[in-house]
């Protein structure tokens, strides 16, 4: 079982504060489009690429992150920026493979007077969701119902989807903060669901059961209306 692979641990950072500051400066410079993801959304985007059941090549995700190709220079070269982002992705993949939780770059809960749709956690979840949608079919190709349920908090917190059920999930502060607190563990669950080694039955053990049992797919696919406006910062 995947849960047996988890281990209690202090959340692990997948990017240094120094590199995060560098990325912030780059995103705030005139070299990038004003509609590029902000640094918090970028973190969420790269973590989703680490979780993804199918790899996404740099040439595909880079112009999505920056809403077009940025203008690289000697200070912020293409090699340096891509290197930072790929390191973040690789570190996230390693941490999740070990069953550890990732340290997320925002406060773990909303304040009483803080609007969700204008918060860092919403920006992070929007970035995560946007990367997921690059390979949406692959994410839902297997274990569709379980994946949909694990993704619901990310989608609700992202505020990207005009859906009454998702709005109800974040309708009050206590419920919203409970969902936020679950995100690190949900990342581990999603990663292990896609990438944990499949346990093979022993050749010396009889396998019973009824033919065809468990082959019925649920027709209740969560998130059929996942497409929505992309919010950028």
C-alpha angles and dihedrals in degrees: 000000000000093000089064089062093059121096129196108251145150110266111270124225114231096192132035121245088239093056091044089054090049091051090048091053091048093050091048093050127094089252092080133057115260088234094058117119113274119241093267093050089046090056090052091047094054093045089054090052088053090052095043116117089220126044119245116211120237092243089061102044100036097072090043092055093048098033088241131352116314123226104255122200140173093286095045106026123181090246092052096047094044089046091056092049096045090049090053089050094047092047091050090050092051094048093048092045088058090053092247126136124248121237105239119216099239142061112288095236142030121252119239094255097038119110113226095218090055096045133105092239090057091049090050092049091047090054090047092050093047091055091046090056091059086073100020095144092052092050091055098035093099134021086015098173095047093047091049092052093048091049097048095088092050091050094046094048092046091066088211098120127068094217125139095213092052091047090053090055091062099032096116134035098240094053092044093052090048089055091047091053090054096055098089092053092043089056090056091048092051094046094049091044089059101033112024112116113261112246109235119214116249113260088225095055122087115234116215134172137107122299112257095009113152094015095110110106119215114251091203099091110183116225100024087154096047094132111101144140114302111236115208132181 
